[in-house]
Amino acid sequence: MRAAIKGRKMLLPPEFIKTSNPEARAAMILTGKEIEKRVESKEIVISPFLPENINPNSYNFRLGRQMKVYTNELIDPAQENPVDTLTVNDDGIILQPRRLYLAETIETMGSTQFVPTYAARSSVARMGMFINLSAPLGDIGFIGKWTIQLFCIHPVKVYYGMNIGQMMFWHVSGEIELYHGKYQHASGPLASRIHIDFEQKIKKGLGLQQKIRDCEVPL
């Protein structure tokens, strides 16, 4: 079904606006009002929850007190990398260009029913700052404070409690398997824990790859 274009507005067919088809609904993002309803029904966790932070299809979350920065110039995924902890005081902190800051959200957020994704607020992005370098997708079942990756292209001052990003929630299709990973129930910013099972996963992956090759039939 094609969308009709009237002037500069695109008019979607009715079935894309309102549908009971679960497969179509799976691709839908929750509106702000729906997020609020799901928080009230405890299908979505946002704590503390501020009604004024609801957007048309997202929720504005705030910057917390703690940040972590790596102290080594080289980051090695095969081992734990040391970090320093910084505190965002009430008078703010200046972020330096081309340095990664692992920050926390004030809010504990997540859901056992919907897929969370997040992005910077438009006003924050226009200051030349990223809050998410390459991992916008959360897992169903993760409940905790989110570690956001702050990175700026020139010095930027940030403040505790500022609205820095927006969380979105999406319907899913298929059986839900809840997240039980190594970042569950985070209470502050967490550095990468990839080292915990890094070698194990490499060996397992290479082992499976070899088994597949052994089972292949020559053409």
C-alpha positions, 0 to 999 in steps of 0.5 A: 500500500502506497502512502499519499503525499499531500503538499509536504505531508505524507499521509500513511494508509490507515492500516499503518496508523492503527492495526491489530496485526501483531506483525505490523505492530512489531515495527511500531514505536511507542508514543509518549502517552503510551510510554507513560501508560506502560510505566503506570502498568509496570511494563516499562521501568523509568525511575524516577519518572518525570511526566514533563520529560515525555516527548511525542515518542520518547522519554528524556533521561538525565545525566547522572553524577558519575563518569569513568574514563580509561587511563590506558591509551591502548584498550585491549578487549582481552583484559580488564582496562583500568579506569578513573572515576570522575564526579559531575559537580553542580557547577558542571564538568568540561569534556575534552575533545576526542576523549571517551567519557562513560557516564550514567543516567539518573534514571533506572530504565528498562522493560521486559516487554519492549525493546529500548533504544536511545539517542541524543537529544537534538539540542545536545547533538547540535552542540557537537556531542555524541552520547552514543558512539555505536550501541543504541540498542538495549535488550529486553529484560535489562533493568538498570542505569544506562552507561552512555558514551559521551564524546565531543568534537570540541570542549563541551560543558555538561551538568548533573541533571541535564536532559541529555538523551531520549529513550524509545521503546518498540514492540517486538515480534516473536517469543521473548527471551529476557536479558541476563548478561554481565551488565544487568542491574547496573547502578552506575557507569560500567566500563567494558566487560568484554574481557570476562568471556572474550577468549571463551567466545573466540574459542567456541566460535572457532570450534563451531566454525571448524565443525561446520567445515568438517561436515561440508561435502566437497562439490 
